[in-house]
């Protein structure tokens, strides 16, 4: 079981991601924006972080850069979940320090498989 922080500003999607990952046996800390996610990651020290790109208060890119610049959180893998699939968006996410970029909509089993692959990659 992994501890996972997710940041998604749309409640229905946040609940779907939370349910999917909890069903797979993970502990999920759900947040509604990038600023909440950064605080939760610093507090909870999760195994992986899933970030939406477009969120209020702090974008996923900003949250990722904040986590990667923090000595205590820079080793935690970050994955972007976004409907924005243009190559420039994906490259910006990877440049910010993300391990992967998963496009919405995604199948729940696809999300679980991607998370498991990243968790067991190191």
N, CA, C and O atoms as a GROMACS GRO file, in nm:
protein
  488
    1UNK      N    1   0.084  -0.119   0.000
    1UNK     CA    2   0.000   0.000   0.000
    1UNK      C    3   0.088   0.124   0.000
    1UNK      O    4   0.179   0.138   0.082
    2UNK      N    5   0.059   0.212  -0.092
    2UNK     CA    6   0.133   0.338  -0.099
    2UNK      C    7   0.048   0.451  -0.045
    2UNK      O    8  -0.075   0.445  -0.046
    3UNK      N    9   0.115   0.554   0.002
    3UNK     CA   10   0.049   0.677   0.043
    3UNK      C   11   0.059   0.772  -0.076
    3UNK      O   12   0.168   0.797  -0.127
    4UNK      N   13  -0.057   0.824  -0.119
    4UNK     CA   14  -0.063   0.906  -0.240
    4UNK      C   15  -0.134   1.038  -0.210
    4UNK      O   16  -0.244   1.038  -0.153
    5UNK      N   17  -0.072   1.150  -0.247
    5UNK     CA   18  -0.138   1.280  -0.241
    5UNK      C   19  -0.184   1.312  -0.382
    5UNK      O   20  -0.108   1.303  -0.478
    6UNK      N   21  -0.312   1.350  -0.394
    6UNK     CA   22  -0.364   1.395  -0.522
    6UNK      C   23  -0.412   1.538  -0.511
    6UNK      O   24  -0.458   1.582  -0.405
    7UNK      N   25  -0.400   1.612  -0.620
    7UNK     CA   26  -0.452   1.749  -0.627
    7UNK      C   27  -0.537   1.759  -0.754
    7UNK      O   28  -0.487   1.744  -0.865
    8UNK      N   29  -0.664   1.785  -0.733
    8UNK     CA   30  -0.760   1.798  -0.844
    8UNK      C   31  -0.868   1.894  -0.798
    8UNK      O   32  -0.932   1.870  -0.696
    9UNK      N   33  -0.890   2.002  -0.874
    9UNK     CA   34  -0.987   2.103  -0.832
    9UNK      C   35  -1.131   2.064  -0.864
    9UNK      O   36  -1.223   2.120  -0.804
   10UNK      N   37  -1.153   1.972  -0.955
   10UNK     CA   38  -1.291   1.930  -0.985
   10UNK      C   39  -1.328   1.814  -0.892
   10UNK      O   40  -1.269   1.707  -0.897
   11UNK      N   41  -1.429   1.839  -0.808
   11UNK     CA   42  -1.465   1.745  -0.702
   11UNK      C   43  -1.498   1.605  -0.755
   11UNK      O   44  -1.452   1.506  -0.698
   12UNK      N   45  -1.576   1.596  -0.862
   12UNK     CA   46  -1.614   1.464  -0.915
   12UNK      C   47  -1.492   1.384  -0.960
   12UNK      O   48  -1.482   1.264  -0.932
   13UNK      N   49  -1.401   1.450  -1.027
   13UNK     CA   50  -1.279   1.381  -1.072
   13UNK      C   51  -1.193   1.344  -0.952
   13UNK      O   52  -1.137   1.234  -0.947
   14UNK      N   53  -1.181   1.435  -0.856
   14UNK     CA   54  -1.103   1.408  -0.734
   14UNK      C   55  -1.158   1.285  -0.662
   14UNK      O   56  -1.082   1.199  -0.618
   15UNK      N   57  -1.291   1.278  -0.651
   15UNK     CA   58  -1.352   1.163  -0.585
   15UNK      C   59  -1.333   1.034  -0.663
   15UNK      O   60  -1.313   0.928  -0.603
   16UNK      N   61  -1.338   1.041  -0.796
   16UNK     CA   62  -1.316   0.923  -0.878
   16UNK      C   63  -1.172   0.871  -0.863
   16UNK      O   64  -1.150   0.751  -0.847
   17UNK      N   65  -1.076   0.962  -0.867
   17UNK     CA   66  -0.936   0.923  -0.850
   17UNK      C   67  -0.914   0.864  -0.711
   17UNK      O   68  -0.847   0.761  -0.696
   18UNK      N   69  -0.970   0.929  -0.611
   18UNK     CA   70  -0.956   0.880  -0.473
   18UNK      C   71  -1.014   0.739  -0.460
   18UNK      O   72  -0.949   0.650  -0.407
   19UNK      N   73  -1.136   0.720  -0.509
   19UNK     CA   74  -1.200   0.589  -0.502
   19UNK      C   75  -1.118   0.483  -0.575
   19UNK      O   76  -1.096   0.374  -0.523
   20UNK      N   77  -1.073   0.516  -0.695
   20UNK     CA   78  -0.996   0.421  -0.776
   20UNK      C   79  -0.870   0.376  -0.703
   20UNK      O   80  -0.841   0.256  -0.698
   21UNK      N   81  -0.797   0.471  -0.647
   21UNK     CA   82  -0.671   0.437  -0.581
   21UNK      C   83  -0.694   0.367  -0.447
   21UNK      O   84  -0.618   0.278  -0.410
   22UNK      N   85  -0.799   0.407  -0.376
   22UNK     CA   86  -0.831   0.337  -0.251
   22UNK      C   87  -0.876   0.193  -0.280
   22UNK      O   88  -0.841   0.102  -0.205
   23UNK      N   89  -0.951   0.173  -0.386
   23UNK     CA   90  -0.995   0.040  -0.427
   23UNK      C   91  -0.875  -0.050  -0.456
   23UNK      O   92  -0.879  -0.170  -0.434
   24UNK      N   93  -0.768   0.011  -0.508
   24UNK     CA   94  -0.644  -0.063  -0.538
   24UNK      C   95  -0.560  -0.084  -0.412
   24UNK      O   96  -0.453  -0.146  -0.419
   25UNK      N   97  -0.607  -0.034  -0.297
   25UNK     CA   98  -0.538  -0.060  -0.171
   25UNK      C   99  -0.447   0.050  -0.122
   25UNK      O  100  -0.371   0.030  -0.027
   26UNK      N  101  -0.454   0.167  -0.183
   26UNK     CA  102  -0.366   0.277  -0.144
   26UNK      C  103  -0.434   0.371  -0.046
   26UNK      O  104  -0.557   0.380  -0.040
   27UNK      N  105  -0.352   0.441   0.032
   27UNK     CA  106  -0.401   0.548   0.119
   27UNK      C  107  -0.394   0.677   0.040
   27UNK      O  108  -0.289   0.711  -0.014
   28UNK      N  109  -0.505   0.750   0.033
   28UNK     CA  110  -0.512   0.870  -0.049
   28UNK      C  111  -0.540   0.992   0.036
   28UNK      O  112  -0.631   0.992   0.120
   29UNK      N  113  -0.461   1.097   0.014
   29UNK     CA  114  -0.486   1.228   0.075
   29UNK      C  115  -0.525   1.319  -0.042
   29UNK      O  116  -0.441   1.351  -0.126
   30UNK      N  117  -0.651   1.359  -0.047
   30UNK     CA  118  -0.703   1.438  -0.158
   30UNK      C  119  -0.702   1.586  -0.125
   30UNK      O  120  -0.746   1.627  -0.018
   31UNK      N  121  -0.652   1.667  -0.219
   31UNK     CA  122  -0.649   1.811  -0.203
   31UNK      C  123  -0.713   1.875  -0.326
   31UNK      O  124  -0.726   1.812  -0.431
   32UNK      N  125  -0.753   2.002  -0.313
   32UNK     CA  126  -0.828   2.069  -0.419
   32UNK      C  127  -0.746   2.167  -0.503
   32UNK      O  128  -0.797   2.222  -0.600
   33UNK      N  129  -0.620   2.190  -0.466
   33UNK     CA  130  -0.537   2.280  -0.546
   33UNK      C  131  -0.389   2.254  -0.517
   33UNK      O  132  -0.354   2.177  -0.428
   34UNK      N  133  -0.304   2.319  -0.594
   34UNK     CA  134  -0.160   2.297  -0.581
   34UNK      C  135  -0.104   2.338  -0.446
   34UNK      O  136  -0.016   2.271  -0.392
   35UNK      N  137  -0.154   2.448  -0.391
   35UNK     CA  138  -0.102   2.495  -0.261
   35UNK      C  139  -0.134   2.393  -0.152
   35UNK      O  140  -0.049   2.363  -0.068
   36UNK      N  141  -0.258   2.341  -0.152
   36UNK     CA  142  -0.294   2.238  -0.054
   36UNK      C  143  -0.210   2.112  -0.074
   36UNK      O  144  -0.170   2.048   0.023
   37UNK      N  145  -0.182   2.079  -0.199
   37UNK     CA  146  -0.102   1.959  -0.227
   37UNK      C  147   0.039   1.973  -0.173
   37UNK      O  148   0.091   1.880  -0.111
   38UNK      N  149   0.102   2.087  -0.194
   38UNK     CA  150   0.238   2.108  -0.144
   38UNK      C  151   0.241   2.094   0.008
   38UNK      O  152   0.330   2.030   0.063
   39UNK      N  153   0.144   2.154   0.076
   39UNK     CA  154   0.137   2.144   0.222
   39UNK      C  155   0.116   1.999   0.265
   39UNK      O  156   0.179   1.953   0.360
   40UNK      N  157   0.028   1.927   0.196
   40UNK     CA  158   0.001   1.788   0.230
   40UNK      C  159   0.125   1.700   0.208
   40UNK      O  160   0.153   1.612   0.288
   41UNK      N  161   0.197   1.725   0.100
   41UNK     CA  162   0.318   1.646   0.072
   41UNK      C  163   0.423   1.671   0.180
   41UNK      O  164   0.486   1.576   0.227
   42UNK      N  165   0.442   1.796   0.219
   42UNK     CA  166   0.539   1.827   0.324
   42UNK      C  167   0.500   1.761   0.456
   42UNK      O  168   0.586   1.717   0.531
   43UNK      N  169   0.370   1.756   0.484
   43UNK     CA  170   0.320   1.699   0.609
   43UNK      C  171   0.317   1.546   0.606
   43UNK      O  172   0.356   1.481   0.704
   44UNK      N  173   0.272   1.488   0.496
   44UNK     CA  174   0.244   1.344   0.489
   44UNK      C  175   0.360   1.259   0.435
   44UNK      O  176   0.367   1.140   0.463
   45UNK      N  177   0.450   1.320   0.358
   45UNK     CA  178   0.561   1.248   0.294
   45UNK      C  179   0.510   1.125   0.218
   45UNK      O  180   0.544   1.012   0.254
   46UNK      N  181   0.428   1.146   0.114
   46UNK     CA  182   0.370   1.034   0.041
   46UNK      C  183   0.475   0.962  -0.046
   46UNK      O  184   0.588   1.007  -0.061
   47UNK      N  185   0.432   0.850  -0.102
   47UNK     CA  186   0.518   0.774  -0.193
   47UNK      C  187   0.513   0.829  -0.335
   47UNK      O  188   0.607   0.810  -0.412
   48UNK      N  189   0.403   0.896  -0.368
   48UNK     CA  190   0.383   0.952  -0.502
   48UNK      C  191   0.281   1.065  -0.494
   48UNK      O  192   0.197   1.067  -0.404
   49UNK      N  193   0.288   1.160  -0.588
   49UNK     CA  194   0.197   1.274  -0.593
   49UNK      C  195   0.136   1.281  -0.733
   49UNK      O  196   0.207   1.272  -0.833
   50UNK      N  197   0.004   1.295  -0.739
   50UNK     CA  198  -0.067   1.312  -0.866
   50UNK      C  199  -0.126   1.452  -0.870
   50UNK      O  200  -0.203   1.491  -0.782
   51UNK      N  201  -0.089   1.529  -0.973
   51UNK     CA  202  -0.131   1.668  -0.981
   51UNK      C  203  -0.206   1.698  -1.110
   51UNK      O  204  -0.162   1.660  -1.219
   52UNK      N  205  -0.320   1.765  -1.098
   52UNK     CA  206  -0.384   1.823  -1.214
   52UNK      C  207  -0.296   1.942  -1.255
   52UNK      O  208  -0.221   1.994  -1.172
   53UNK      N  209  -0.305   1.983  -1.380
   53UNK     CA  210  -0.223   2.097  -1.425
   53UNK      C  211  -0.292   2.230  -1.394
   53UNK      O  212  -0.232   2.317  -1.330
   54UNK      N  213  -0.415   2.245  -1.437
   54UNK     CA  214  -0.487   2.372  -1.421
   54UNK      C  215  -0.568   2.371  -1.292
   54UNK      O  216  -0.671   2.304  -1.283
   55UNK      N  217  -0.521   2.445  -1.192
   55UNK     CA  218  -0.590   2.454  -1.064
   55UNK      C  219  -0.579   2.595  -1.010
   55UNK      O  220  -0.487   2.669  -1.045
   56UNK      N  221  -0.673   2.634  -0.923
   56UNK     CA  222  -0.663   2.766  -0.860
   56UNK      C  223  -0.552   2.769  -0.756
   56UNK      O  224  -0.505   2.664  -0.711
   57UNK      N  225  -0.512   2.887  -0.718
   57UNK     CA  226  -0.413   2.917  -0.614
   57UNK      C  227  -0.270   2.881  -0.657
   57UNK      O  228  -0.180   2.963  -0.640
   58UNK      N  229  -0.248   2.762  -0.711
   58UNK     CA  230  -0.116   2.721  -0.756
   58UNK      C  231  -0.136   2.612  -0.860
   58UNK      O  232  -0.202   2.511  -0.833
   59UNK      N  233  -0.080   2.631  -0.979
   59UNK     CA  234  -0.096   2.530  -1.083
   59UNK      C  235  -0.017   2.403  -1.048
   59UNK      O  236   0.068   2.404  -0.958
   60UNK      N  237  -0.046   2.297  -1.119
   60UNK     CA  238   0.030   2.175  -1.099
   60UNK      C  239   0.178   2.194  -1.128
   60UNK      O  240   0.263   2.140  -1.058
   61UNK      N  241   0.208   2.271  -1.232
   61UNK     CA  242   0.349   2.297  -1.266
   61UNK      C  243   0.419   2.369  -1.151
   61UNK      O  244   0.531   2.334  -1.113
   62UNK      N  245   0.352   2.471  -1.096
   62UNK     CA  246   0.411   2.546  -0.984
   62UNK      C  247   0.428   2.456  -0.862
   62UNK      O  248   0.530   2.463  -0.793
   63UNK      N  249   0.330   2.372  -0.835
   63UNK     CA  250   0.338   2.280  -0.721
   63UNK      C  251   0.453   2.182  -0.741
   63UNK      O  252   0.528   2.154  -0.647
   64UNK      N  253   0.466   2.130  -0.861
   64UNK     CA  254   0.574   2.035  -0.890
   64UNK      C  255   0.710   2.102  -0.870
   64UNK      O  256   0.799   2.045  -0.807
   65UNK      N  257   0.725   2.222  -0.924
   65UNK     CA  258   0.854   2.294  -0.907
   65UNK      C  259   0.883   2.320  -0.760
   65UNK      O  260   0.997   2.309  -0.717
   66UNK      N  261   0.780   2.355  -0.682
   66UNK     CA  262   0.798   2.378  -0.538
   66UNK      C  263   0.844   2.250  -0.469
   66UNK      O  264   0.934   2.253  -0.385
   67UNK      N  265   0.782   2.137  -0.504
   67UNK     CA  266   0.821   2.010  -0.442
   67UNK      C  267   0.962   1.968  -0.483
   67UNK      O  268   1.038   1.917  -0.401
   68UNK      N  269   0.996   1.990  -0.608
   68UNK     CA  270   1.128   1.949  -0.658
   68UNK      C  271   1.240   2.039  -0.605
   68UNK      O  272   1.355   1.997  -0.600
   69UNK      N  273   1.206   2.161  -0.565
   69UNK     CA  274   1.308   2.252  -0.511
   69UNK      C  275   1.325   2.238  -0.360
   69UNK      O  276   1.414   2.299  -0.301
   70UNK      N  277   1.238   2.158  -0.296
   70UNK     CA  278   1.243   2.138  -0.151
   70UNK      C  279   1.325   2.012  -0.121
   70UNK      O  280   1.293   1.904  -0.170
   71UNK      N  281   1.428   2.027  -0.042
   71UNK     CA  282   1.517   1.916  -0.008
   71UNK      C  283   1.441   1.797   0.050
   71UNK      O  284   1.479   1.682   0.027
   72UNK      N  285   1.335   1.824   0.125
   72UNK     CA  286   1.261   1.716   0.193
   72UNK      C  287   1.164   1.642   0.100
   72UNK      O  288   1.122   1.531   0.131
   73UNK      N  289   1.129   1.703  -0.014
   73UNK     CA  290   1.028   1.641  -0.100
   73UNK      C  291   1.077   1.617  -0.243
   73UNK      O  292   1.002   1.563  -0.324
   74UNK      N  293   1.199   1.654  -0.275
   74UNK     CA  294   1.241   1.648  -0.416
   74UNK      C  295   1.251   1.506  -0.473
   74UNK      O  296   1.248   1.490  -0.595
   75UNK      N  297   1.263   1.405  -0.389
   75UNK     CA  298   1.273   1.267  -0.439
   75UNK      C  299   1.137   1.199  -0.458
   75UNK      O  300   1.131   1.088  -0.512
   76UNK      N  301   1.030   1.263  -0.417
   76UNK     CA  302   0.897   1.202  -0.430
   76UNK      C  303   0.851   1.215  -0.576
   76UNK      O  304   0.847   1.326  -0.629
   77UNK      N  305   0.816   1.103  -0.640
   77UNK     CA  306   0.773   1.112  -0.780
   77UNK      C  307   0.641   1.188  -0.795
   77UNK      O  308   0.548   1.173  -0.716
   78UNK      N  309   0.636   1.269  -0.900
   78UNK     CA  310   0.518   1.349  -0.932
   78UNK      C  311   0.466   1.305  -1.069
   78UNK      O  312   0.544   1.285  -1.163
   79UNK      N  313   0.334   1.289  -1.080
   79UNK     CA  314   0.269   1.254  -1.205
   79UNK      C  315   0.162   1.358  -1.233
   79UNK      O  316   0.084   1.393  -1.144
   80UNK      N  317   0.158   1.408  -1.357
   80UNK     CA  318   0.052   1.500  -1.396
   80UNK      C  319  -0.066   1.424  -1.455
   80UNK      O  320  -0.047   1.329  -1.531
   81UNK      N  321  -0.186   1.467  -1.419
   81UNK     CA  322  -0.310   1.418  -1.478
   81UNK      C  323  -0.374   1.539  -1.544
   81UNK      O  324  -0.412   1.634  -1.476
   82UNK      N  325  -0.388   1.535  -1.676
   82UNK     CA  326  -0.439   1.654  -1.742
   82UNK      C  327  -0.510   1.622  -1.872
   82UNK      O  328  -0.476   1.526  -1.942
   83UNK      N  329  -0.609   1.704  -1.903
   83UNK     CA  330  -0.676   1.695  -2.032
   83UNK      C  331  -0.596   1.770  -2.138
   83UNK      O  332  -0.623   1.757  -2.258
   84UNK      N  333  -0.498   1.846  -2.095
   84UNK     CA  334  -0.414   1.923  -2.187
   84UNK      C  335  -0.302   1.833  -2.238
   84UNK      O  336  -0.200   1.814  -2.171
   85UNK      N  337  -0.321   1.778  -2.359
   85UNK     CA  338  -0.226   1.680  -2.410
   85UNK      C  339  -0.132   1.729  -2.517
   85UNK      O  340  -0.062   1.649  -2.579
   86UNK      N  341  -0.127   1.860  -2.541
   86UNK     CA  342  -0.035   1.910  -2.642
   86UNK      C  343   0.109   1.882  -2.599
   86UNK      O  344   0.141   1.881  -2.480
   87UNK      N  345   0.194   1.860  -2.696
   87UNK     CA  346   0.333   1.825  -2.668
   87UNK      C  347   0.401   1.930  -2.580
   87UNK      O  348   0.480   1.895  -2.492
   88UNK      N  349   0.372   2.058  -2.602
   88UNK     CA  350   0.433   2.163  -2.520
   88UNK      C  351   0.392   2.150  -2.374
   88UNK      O  352   0.475   2.170  -2.284
   89UNK      N  353   0.266   2.116  -2.350
   89UNK     CA  354   0.218   2.097  -2.212
   89UNK      C  355   0.289   1.979  -2.146
   89UNK      O  356   0.334   1.989  -2.032
   90UNK      N  357   0.298   1.868  -2.218
   90UNK     CA  358   0.365   1.749  -2.165
   90UNK      C  359   0.511   1.780  -2.134
   90UNK      O  360   0.561   1.745  -2.028
   91UNK      N  361   0.578   1.847  -2.227
   91UNK     CA  362   0.719   1.881  -2.206
   91UNK      C  363   0.738   1.974  -2.087
   91UNK      O  364   0.834   1.959  -2.011
   92UNK      N  365   0.646   2.070  -2.069
   92UNK     CA  366   0.656   2.160  -1.954
   92UNK      C  367   0.643   2.080  -1.824
   92UNK      O  368   0.714   2.106  -1.727
   93UNK      N  369   0.551   1.984  -1.822
   93UNK     CA  370   0.534   1.900  -1.704
   93UNK      C  371   0.658   1.819  -1.673
   93UNK      O  372   0.699   1.809  -1.557
   94UNK      N  373   0.717   1.760  -1.775
   94UNK     CA  374   0.838   1.680  -1.755
   94UNK      C  375   0.955   1.769  -1.714
   94UNK      O  376   1.038   1.730  -1.631
   95UNK      N  377   0.962   1.888  -1.774
   95UNK     CA  378   1.068   1.982  -1.738
   95UNK      C  379   1.055   2.030  -1.593
   95UNK      O  380   1.155   2.059  -1.528
   96UNK      N  381   0.931   2.037  -1.543
   96UNK     CA  382   0.908   2.078  -1.404
   96UNK      C  383   0.953   1.969  -1.306
   96UNK      O  384   0.968   1.994  -1.187
   97UNK      N  385   0.974   1.847  -1.358
   97UNK     CA  386   1.025   1.740  -1.273
   97UNK      C  387   0.935   1.618  -1.261
   97UNK      O  388   0.963   1.529  -1.181
   98UNK      N  389   0.827   1.613  -1.339
   98UNK     CA  390   0.735   1.499  -1.331
   98UNK      C  391   0.795   1.373  -1.391
   98UNK      O  392   0.874   1.379  -1.485
   99UNK      N  393   0.756   1.260  -1.336
   99UNK     CA  394   0.796   1.128  -1.388
   99UNK      C  395   0.711   1.088  -1.506
   99UNK      O  396   0.757   1.018  -1.596
  100UNK      N  397   0.584   1.132  -1.507
  100UNK     CA  398   0.491   1.091  -1.612
  100UNK      C  399   0.382   1.195  -1.628
  100UNK      O  400   0.363   1.283  -1.544
  101UNK      N  401   0.309   1.182  -1.738
  101UNK     CA  402   0.201   1.273  -1.773
  101UNK      C  403   0.088   1.187  -1.826
  101UNK      O  404   0.097   1.135  -1.937
  102UNK      N  405  -0.019   1.171  -1.750
  102UNK     CA  406  -0.132   1.087  -1.787
  102UNK      C  407  -0.245   1.176  -1.837
  102UNK      O  408  -0.286   1.271  -1.770
  103UNK      N  409  -0.295   1.144  -1.957
  103UNK     CA  410  -0.400   1.226  -2.016
  103UNK      C  411  -0.539   1.183  -1.969
  103UNK      O  412  -0.569   1.064  -1.961
  104UNK      N  413  -0.622   1.282  -1.939
  104UNK     CA  414  -0.762   1.259  -1.908
  104UNK      C  415  -0.841   1.262  -2.039
  104UNK      O  416  -0.804   1.336  -2.129
  105UNK      N  417  -0.946   1.185  -2.052
  105UNK     CA  418  -0.992   1.087  -1.954
  105UNK      C  419  -0.907   0.961  -1.959
  105UNK      O  420  -0.850   0.928  -2.064
  106UNK      N  421  -0.898   0.893  -1.849
  106UNK     CA  422  -0.822   0.768  -1.843
  106UNK      C  423  -0.910   0.662  -1.778
  106UNK      O  424  -1.000   0.693  -1.700
  107UNK      N  425  -0.882   0.538  -1.811
  107UNK     CA  426  -0.955   0.428  -1.749
  107UNK      C  427  -0.898   0.405  -1.610
  107UNK      O  428  -0.777   0.417  -1.591
  108UNK      N  429  -0.982   0.374  -1.512
  108UNK     CA  430  -0.932   0.351  -1.376
  108UNK      C  431  -0.819   0.247  -1.369
  108UNK      O  432  -0.722   0.267  -1.296
  109UNK      N  433  -0.831   0.137  -1.445
  109UNK     CA  434  -0.725   0.036  -1.441
  109UNK      C  435  -0.595   0.087  -1.502
  109UNK      O  436  -0.486   0.045  -1.462
  110UNK      N  437  -0.606   0.178  -1.598
  110UNK     CA  438  -0.487   0.240  -1.657
  110UNK      C  439  -0.416   0.328  -1.553
  110UNK      O  440  -0.294   0.325  -1.543
  111UNK      N  441  -0.493   0.405  -1.476
  111UNK     CA  442  -0.436   0.489  -1.371
  111UNK      C  443  -0.364   0.402  -1.268
  111UNK      O  444  -0.251   0.431  -1.230
  112UNK      N  445  -0.430   0.296  -1.224
  112UNK     CA  446  -0.369   0.206  -1.124
  112UNK      C  447  -0.239   0.146  -1.179
  112UNK      O  448  -0.138   0.142  -1.109
  113UNK      N  449  -0.243   0.100  -1.304
  113UNK     CA  450  -0.123   0.039  -1.364
  113UNK      C  451  -0.008   0.139  -1.373
  113UNK      O  452   0.107   0.104  -1.345
  114UNK      N  453  -0.037   0.262  -1.412
  114UNK     CA  454   0.068   0.365  -1.424
  114UNK      C  455   0.127   0.397  -1.286
  114UNK      O  456   0.249   0.407  -1.271
  115UNK      N  457   0.042   0.413  -1.186
  115UNK     CA  458   0.089   0.443  -1.051
  115UNK      C  459   0.176   0.328  -0.999
  115UNK      O  460   0.283   0.351  -0.944
  116UNK      N  461   0.128   0.205  -1.019
  116UNK     CA  462   0.205   0.088  -0.973
  116UNK      C  463   0.341   0.082  -1.043
  116UNK      O  464   0.442   0.053  -0.979
  117UNK      N  465   0.344   0.109  -1.172
  117UNK     CA  466   0.470   0.104  -1.247
  117UNK      C  467   0.570   0.206  -1.194
  117UNK      O  468   0.688   0.176  -1.180
  118UNK      N  469   0.522   0.326  -1.164
  118UNK     CA  470   0.611   0.430  -1.112
  118UNK      C  471   0.658   0.396  -0.971
  118UNK      O  472   0.774   0.416  -0.936
  119UNK      N  473   0.567   0.345  -0.889
  119UNK     CA  474   0.604   0.308  -0.752
  119UNK      C  475   0.710   0.199  -0.748
  119UNK      O  476   0.793   0.196  -0.657
  120UNK      N  477   0.706   0.110  -0.845
  120UNK     CA  478   0.799  -0.004  -0.844
  120UNK      C  479   0.916   0.015  -0.939
  120UNK      O  480   0.994  -0.077  -0.960
  121UNK      N  481   0.929   0.136  -0.998
  121UNK     CA  482   1.036   0.162  -1.093
  121UNK      C  483   1.171   0.181  -1.024
  121UNK      O  484   1.276   0.150  -1.082
  122UNK      N  485   1.169   0.233  -0.902
  122UNK     CA  486   1.297   0.266  -0.838
  122UNK      C  487   1.352   0.154  -0.755
  122UNK      O  488   1.458   0.168  -0.695
   0.00000   0.00000   0.00000
